[in-house]
């Protein structure tokens, strides 16, 4: 989820030059005023060395936010940095780590994979991607990622993280060993039940509502460059759910409308996307929660 800063701040002039914007951003980083960076870069275009400088400033701000456990802001800075330098290792590291802490595992996997691709000989991206894979039970991927990693020379922190992965793997193996007898028994029972039920149809999953006049009223408040917003739009389109797509950066009325809805609901909106389903606001994009709201 991205940070949605106070609405009045969007009136700040975008007349500053690229150099002025970079100088202002550096000053805000120096003063620790990280949220002001969003306005420094609002509406600015950078090319060449300026683009690389902007990417580095934003990635460093993301790293600082990550260290302060402000994972929402860290993810936003990482994504903003990648707009200027899509393969920036630091931006990819920040975005992957922040998304992991926010339990946005799809985004964490995407950014970590891109980090591994951009730094194929480095240990940190492989280790982070292995930790994400372990959390999802993808132990074969963990094995492939960590093969030969010890030969590359690890820091003390990386050794500690590797040991933690080993401990987790041992726990999983022990649990599997303890359950082996039960699993074999269940396999026999499943086979017997399958033979007895060959003529039965498998249960049909409850479908999402088909587009109609009675379909839920859905409004997605987001931005054009928000990765989570893009995934939410894609999911709604894939399931043929009609929705209004409102850009809170470009549409002042939409931004005011969202602020009013949030106030009515007694909610604090710090980022996008925000999805309104029949008047119920959902912060971010969670497929299971959105499916429940739509049914």
C-alpha distance (Angstrom), angle and dihedral (degrees) to the residues before:
residue distance angle dihedral
X1 . . .
X2 3.80 . .
X3 3.76 128.6 .
X4 3.79 115.0 -100.2
X5 3.77 104.8 -162.0
X6 3.85 125.9 -158.2
X7 3.76 112.0 -52.8
X8 3.79 96.2 -129.9
X9 3.78 91.4 60.7
X10 3.81 91.3 69.9
X11 3.78 88.4 76.1
X12 3.82 90.6 70.8
X13 3.79 110.1 122.2
X14 3.79 118.5 -102.6
X15 3.80 91.7 -156.7
X16 3.81 95.8 107.8
X17 3.78 115.9 111.3
X18 3.79 121.6 -115.8
X19 3.80 91.1 -102.7
X20 3.81 91.9 49.1
X21 3.79 90.3 49.1
X22 3.81 91.7 51.6
X23 3.81 91.8 47.6
X24 3.80 90.4 49.4
X25 3.81 90.7 48.4
X26 3.80 92.2 51.0
X27 3.80 90.0 50.4
X28 3.80 91.9 50.6
X29 3.81 90.5 49.8
X30 3.81 89.6 49.6
X31 3.81 90.3 51.7
X32 3.81 92.9 44.2
X33 3.82 91.5 -117.4
X34 3.79 93.2 136.8
X35 3.80 99.1 159.4
X36 3.82 89.0 61.1
X37 3.81 88.6 66.8
X38 3.79 89.5 77.1
X39 3.80 89.3 64.8
X40 3.81 93.5 43.1
X41 3.79 89.2 61.4
X42 3.81 97.8 34.3
X43 3.82 108.8 126.9
X44 3.82 93.7 -7.9
X45 3.79 126.2 135.3
X46 3.78 121.2 -154.9
X47 3.78 130.6 -172.2
X48 3.78 136.5 -178.2
X49 3.78 115.8 -9.9
X50 3.81 91.4 -3.5
X51 3.81 90.3 59.5
X52 3.81 91.4 50.8
X53 3.81 90.2 47.7
X54 3.81 91.3 50.1
X55 3.81 90.8 48.9
X56 3.81 91.7 50.7
X57 3.83 93.9 48.3
X58 3.80 91.6 50.0
X59 3.81 93.6 45.1
X60 3.82 91.1 50.8
X61 3.81 89.7 48.7
X62 3.80 88.3 51.0
X63 3.80 90.8 51.3
X64 3.81 90.3 50.5
X65 3.82 90.9 49.6
X66 3.80 89.8 48.8
X67 3.80 90.5 53.6
X68 3.81 88.6 52.0
X69 3.84 90.1 50.5
X70 3.81 91.4 -117.0
X71 3.78 91.7 138.3
X72 3.81 96.2 167.9
X73 3.80 92.3 56.8
X74 3.81 91.6 41.1
X75 3.81 91.1 55.1
X76 3.79 91.5 49.1
X77 3.80 93.0 51.1
X78 3.80 91.6 46.9
X79 3.80 91.4 52.2
X80 3.82 92.3 45.3
X81 3.81 90.4 50.4
X82 3.80 91.0 53.1
X83 3.79 89.9 56.6
X84 3.80 87.1 69.6
X85 3.81 98.8 32.0
X86 3.83 112.0 18.5
X87 3.82 94.0 -172.2
X88 3.81 98.5 44.2
X89 3.83 103.9 142.3
X90 3.81 93.5 -151.2
X91 3.82 93.1 49.1
X92 3.81 91.3 48.6
X93 3.81 91.0 47.9
X94 3.80 91.9 49.8
X95 3.82 93.8 46.2
X96 3.82 93.6 46.5
X97 3.81 93.4 47.6
X98 3.82 93.8 45.4
X99 3.81 93.3 47.2
X100 3.81 89.6 49.7
X101 3.81 92.0 52.9
X102 3.82 89.1 48.0
X103 3.83 88.7 51.0
X104 3.78 91.0 -119.9
X105 3.78 90.3 140.6
X106 3.80 96.3 171.4
X107 3.79 91.1 58.2
X108 3.81 92.1 41.3
X109 3.81 90.5 54.4
X110 3.81 92.7 47.1
X111 3.80 95.8 50.2
X112 3.81 93.8 41.5
X113 3.82 91.3 50.1
X114 3.80 90.0 50.8
X115 3.80 90.0 48.3
X116 3.81 90.8 52.3
X117 3.81 89.8 49.2
X118 3.80 93.4 49.1
X119 3.84 93.1 45.9
X120 3.83 104.2 29.0
X121 3.81 95.8 162.6
X122 3.82 96.8 46.9
X123 3.81 124.8 100.7
X124 3.87 101.6 -146.6
X125 3.83 97.4 64.5
X126 3.81 92.6 46.5
X127 3.79 91.7 48.3
X128 3.80 94.3 48.9
X129 3.82 91.8 46.5
X130 3.82 89.4 49.4
X131 3.81 91.1 52.1
X132 3.82 90.4 51.8
X133 3.81 90.6 48.0
X134 3.81 90.9 49.8
X135 3.79 91.2 53.1
X136 3.80 88.0 56.6
X137 3.81 94.7 44.3
X138 3.82 95.0 -110.8
X139 3.80 95.1 142.1
X140 3.79 96.8 159.9
X141 3.82 88.8 58.4
X142 3.81 88.4 48.8
X143 3.81 90.1 53.5
X144 3.81 93.3 49.5
X145 3.80 93.7 46.7
X146 3.80 94.4 49.0
X147 3.80 98.7 41.9
X148 3.80 106.9 124.0
X149 3.80 93.3 -1.3
X150 3.83 93.3 126.2
X151 3.81 90.1 61.1
X152 3.81 91.1 62.3
X153 3.80 94.1 66.3
X154 3.80 118.4 -105.5
X155 3.79 131.7 -142.2
X156 3.80 119.6 -123.2
X157 3.81 90.4 -102.2
X158 3.80 91.8 50.4
X159 3.81 91.0 50.2
X160 3.81 89.0 52.6
X161 3.80 91.2 50.8
X162 3.81 90.9 47.8
X163 3.80 90.4 52.0
X164 3.79 90.2 50.8
X165 3.80 89.8 53.6
X166 3.80 89.3 49.7
X167 3.81 91.0 51.0
X168 3.80 91.5 49.9
X169 3.80 91.4 48.8
X170 3.81 91.0 50.9
X171 3.80 90.6 51.6
X172 3.80 91.4 51.5
X173 3.81 91.6 48.2
X174 3.80 92.3 49.1
X175 3.78 91.7 50.0
X176 3.80 91.1 49.0
X177 3.79 90.8 50.0
X178 3.81 92.0 50.9
X179 3.79 90.9 50.9
X180 3.80 96.9 46.1
X181 3.81 95.6 98.5
X182 3.80 91.9 47.7
X183 3.80 91.2 48.2
X184 3.78 92.9 52.6
X185 3.81 90.1 50.5
X186 3.80 90.9 49.0
X187 3.80 91.2 49.4
X188 3.80 90.4 56.0
X189 3.80 91.4 48.1
X190 3.81 92.1 48.1
X191 3.79 91.5 51.0
X192 3.82 91.0 50.1
X193 3.80 92.0 46.7
X194 3.81 91.6 48.0
X195 3.79 91.9 54.2
X196 3.81 90.6 50.0
X197 3.78 93.3 48.2
X198 3.81 102.3 44.1
X199 3.77 92.2 121.2
X200 3.79 94.6 51.1
X201 3.79 122.7 95.3
X202 3.79 119.5 -124.0
X203 3.80 115.3 -109.3
X204 3.79 114.4 -87.4
X205 3.79 116.4 -127.9
X206 3.77 113.9 -120.9
X207 3.83 106.0 -100.2
X208 3.74 125.9 -131.9
X209 3.79 113.4 -104.8
X210 3.80 113.5 -79.8
X211 3.83 117.2 -120.7
X212 3.78 108.6 -87.3
X213 3.76 142.6 129.3
X214 3.83 87.3 -82.3
X215 3.80 94.5 53.1
X216 3.81 117.5 124.1
X217 3.76 117.5 -87.2
X218 3.81 104.6 -115.6
X219 3.81 127.8 -175.3
X220 3.79 122.4 -178.4
X221 3.80 115.6 -158.3
X222 3.80 111.0 -164.0
X223 3.79 146.8 111.9
X224 3.78 133.7 -93.3
X225 3.80 94.2 -114.0
X226 3.82 101.2 42.5
X227 3.82 110.1 115.0
X228 3.80 93.6 -156.8
X229 3.81 89.8 50.4
X230 3.81 89.2 53.4
X231 3.80 91.5 52.9
X232 3.80 91.1 48.7
X233 3.82 91.3 50.5
X234 3.79 90.9 47.8
X235 3.80 92.2 50.6
X236 3.81 93.1 50.0
X237 3.81 91.5 47.6
X238 3.80 92.3 46.8
X239 3.82 90.1 55.2
X240 3.81 93.1 43.2
X241 3.80 93.7 -117.5
X242 3.80 112.6 160.2
X243 3.80 111.8 -132.5
X244 3.78 142.3 162.4
X245 3.81 112.3 -117.1
X246 3.82 111.4 -150.8
X247 3.81 124.2 -177.7
X248 3.81 108.5 -147.7
X249 3.81 91.9 -164.7
X250 3.79 95.8 56.5
X251 3.81 101.8 26.3
X252 3.82 111.6 64.9
X253 3.80 91.7 -176.2
X254 3.81 90.5 54.7
X255 3.79 90.9 50.0
X256 3.81 91.6 50.7
X257 3.80 90.1 45.6
X258 3.82 91.3 53.4
X259 3.81 91.8 47.2
X260 3.80 90.5 52.0
X261 3.81 92.2 48.9
X262 3.79 91.1 48.6
X263 3.80 91.7 49.9
X264 3.80 91.2 50.0
X265 3.80 90.6 49.7
X266 3.80 92.1 46.2
X267 3.80 91.1 -121.8
X268 3.80 132.1 140.5
X269 3.79 111.6 -135.1
X270 3.81 112.9 -153.7
X271 3.76 100.5 158.9
X272 3.78 151.4 2.6
X273 2.90 149.9 -62.5
X274 3.79 100.2 55.4
X275 3.81 113.7 173.9
X276 3.81 121.1 -158.7
X277 3.81 113.6 -157.1
X278 3.79 111.5 -177.5
X279 3.81 90.4 -32.4
X280 3.81 97.0 -45.0
X281 3.80 113.1 116.9
X282 3.80 121.3 -142.5
X283 3.80 118.4 -166.7
X284 3.79 113.6 -140.7
X285 3.79 123.5 -14.7
X286 3.78 121.8 -62.6
X287 3.80 112.8 163.7
X288 3.80 95.2 -153.8
X289 3.81 94.2 48.6
X290 3.81 92.5 45.6
X291 3.80 91.5 49.0
X292 3.82 89.9 53.0
X293 3.81 91.3 50.6
X294 3.80 91.8 49.7
X295 3.82 96.5 49.7
